[in-house]
């Protein structure tokens, strides 16, 4: 019953957003969002998906508290499933690799939602923002991959650097990419990334190099588990700073699985969504442009 009520709530939210985005017969103003390609040309949802559907991996870069992004994630998952069926795999940053067994048991209906929620270290906004895509995958038997590094190891790297991972047991290293993780420190790029993280509510206190190394182990781990589970098509949901400018996860993925074709969506907030601001260009293949005054989920 709990899952049914949540699925009904998701449906109501989607219907409401449909009308907000101009889905009625009468023109709606203001617009809830607009879609643009990498040249700044406004495109339709179908045009975007026609191009993304041919990619091996679609990275959906979100603002973690943006309701439009979360609604669009569900729609992208639905469309890719309609086009690819059982060839599709979904994964996300919001679940950690050592919880894959718990996730699999939940998706296979071997454990209850309550036990899954209690044991899987879900993000605080899971029930409102990430539940819909997981529920959709569960209902359609779409494989779902917990791609992120266990947070205790990311925290260890933040404190002691990447070298600390060498001391972990073989069992622990099952949840990591091959060591050592390649890493080149670029202070300017790191500062830009941490600035983006702060805008999205992330915590960036500490030594800047070690913070960058902690981000690197996250990116490399996500790339590793995408590469291990990619059979035909993969949709990956992550914070936009993990895939913007084809950085973050993507160079590691191409190292682990050369030749993989990639499509990138990012989410941006602007004062106006009538056109893509110049400062946002070059970050992705497609942009979900949301008004600055759009409500947030937290």
N, C-alpha and C positions, 0 to 999 in steps of 0.2 A: 504493500500500500504506500509506504514511504517513497519508493522509487517511482510509483505511478503518479503520485501527486507532484513530484519534482518534474517528471516528464510533461505533465499538463502545464505546469508553471512555465517551462521552457517554451512550449507551444504558444502560450499567451504572450510571452515576451517577444517572440518572433513575429507574431501577428501585429503587435503594437509597433515594432520597429519597421515592419513593412510599410505601414501607413505613414510613419514619420519620414521614411526615405522616398516618398513620392509614389507609393503603391496604389493610391486611390485614383479614381478617374479625374479628380480635380487636382490642379497643381498645388503642391504643398510647399510652404515656406515657413520657416527656414529649412534647409536641407540638413539631414542628419549625417550625411557623408557624401563623398564623391570618390570615384576611382580614376586613377591616372596611370599611364604607362611611364617608362623611364625617360621619355622625351617630353613629358609634361602634357601629353594629349589625354583628354578625358575619354575613358573607355567604358563600355558596358561590362556587367559582371560576366556575361557569356563570352565576350571578346577576351577578357582576362583568363577565364578558365580554358578556352580553346587553346591558348598558348601554353598555359601551365600544365595542362594534361599530358603534354608530350615529354615532360621532364621526368627523369628518374626520381628526383627528390624535390619536393616543394617545401621550402622553409617559410613558415608563417611567423614573421617577426611582429610581436604584439607589444603594446603598452599594457602592463599587467592589470591595470584597473580600468580599462576602456571597455564599456559594454558593447560598443559597435564591433570592436575587434573580436570579442568572444562570440558574438552572434555570427560574425562572418566566418570564424573558424568552423562552426557547425555547418554552415552552408558549403564551405569549401570541402569539408570532409564528405558531405552528402554527394556533392557533384563528382568528386574523384571516385567515390564508391559506385555511383551510377555508371561511370565510364569504364572503370577498371575491375569492378567486382572483387572476387577473391584474390586478385593480384595486389590489392592495396594493403599496406601496413601503416599504422599510425604510431607515432611516438611523441614524447614531450619532455621538456626540461623539468617540468613540475613534479616528476616522479623519479626516484633514485634507484639505481641499478640493483641494489641489494634488497629492494622490495618487489622484484620481478615475480617471485614465487607467490607472494600475497596477491599481487595484481592478477596473475594467471588464475589463481584459485577463485578470486571474485568474478573474473570474466567468464569462468567456466561454471559459475553458480555453485561452487563447492563450499563457499563461505558466504555469510550474509553481508549486506552493505554495512551494517553497524560494526561488524568485526573489521572489515576492510577500512572503514573510516577511522577506527580506533588504533589500528596497527600500522598503517601505511605511511605515517608522517606526512599527511596531506597538507598542502598550503592552506592558510586560514580562509582564503577566498575560493577554495575548491568547490564548495556546494553551489555557489552562485555562478562561478566563471568557467570551471573546467569539467564539472560534472556532465554537462550536456554532451560533449564530444565523447567522453568515456562511456556514457550510457548508450549513445548511438553505436559505438563500436561493439559494445557488449551485446546489444540487441541484434546486430548483423554479423556477429562472430568475426569481426575484423581483428587480427592480431594487434596487440597494443604493447609498446615497448617502453619501459622505464629507462630512459637514456642517461640521466644525469649521474654524476659522481655522488656517492654518499657524502652528506654534508660534513661529517666528522673528518673526512680526508681533505676536503676543500678547506676546512677550518685549520687543519694541521699545516697545510701548505701556506695559508695566509700568515701563520705564526712563524713557521720555520723554513719555508721555501720548498721547492719541488724535491730537493734531495732527500727530504724526510720520508718520502714514499718508498725508498729502497729498503727501509727497515721493516716494512709491513710483511706479514705472513703471505704464503702462497695463496691461502684462502682469501685474504683481503684483496690481493692483486687480481682476483677474478672479476672484481668490479671496477677495474681500471684499464686504460689502454696499455699497450706495450710500453715499458719503461726502458730508457729515460724518455720523457715527453720532449720533443723538440720545442725550443722556446727562444725567441729573439726579443729582447726587451727594447721597446720603443717608447720612451718617456712621453713624447708628445701625443702619440696615439693612445697610450694608456690613460693619460689625463682626459682626453676627449671622451673615451669610453666611460670613464668613471663619472664624468660630468653628465653623460646621458643616463647612467644608472641612477644618479641622484635625482634627476628629473622624474624618473619612474619610481622613485621611492626606495631605491636600493641603499644598502649600507656600505660605505667605502672608507671606513676609518682604518688606519694602519700604514705600514711601510708600503710605498707605491709599487716598488718592484715585486714584493711578495703578494700584494693584492693582484698584480698583473699575472703572477704565476698561478694564483688561485683561480683566476678566470681561465687561464690556459688549461688547467687540469679539467675544468668543467667542459670547455670547448672540445678538448681532445677526447674526453670520455663520451660525450654525446656523439661525436663523429664516429668513434669506434663502434658504439652499439648500433648506430644507423648502418654502418658498413656491414656489420655482422648479420643484420636482420633484413637488409635490402635484397629482395628477390626480384621484384619488377618495379613497383611504385611505392613511394614512401612520403607521407605527410608528416612533417615535424613542426611542432609548436614550441616557440621559445621567445624570450625577450628579444626585441629587435636588435639590441646591441650585440647579440650572438650571431647575427647573420647580415647586418647592414654592411654595405660596401663589399660584399662577398668576403668578409673577414670572419673572425671568430671561429665558428665550427667548420666553415667550408674549406679552408686550406688543409685542415687535418683530414677531412673526409676525402679530399682529392689525393692526399698522401696515402691513406689506407685503401682507397678504391679509385685508382686513376681512371679517368674517362667518364666518370659519373656526370650526367647532365643535371643541372641545378636551376631551379626557378625560385626567386625571392620576392616575397611580399613584405612590406613594412607598413607600420601604422604611424601617422604623423598628425599632430594637432596644429591647426592654423586659425588665425582670426577669421579668415574667409576660406571657404572651400570652392570658390568659383574657379580658381586656378591653383596649380601647384607652385608654392613659393620657390624661388630660385635656390635658396639655401638648402632645400630638401632634395634637390635633384642629385642623381648619381648614387643614391643609397641602395636602390633596389630595382627590380624589374617592374613591379607594380606597387602602387601606393593606395592605402585606404586613408583618405584625408578626412579628418573629423574636426568639427568646430572646437575652439578652445573652451567654450562654455558648456560643452557636452558634459552631462553628469558622469561621475565615476562610481565604480562599484565599492571602493573603500577610500 
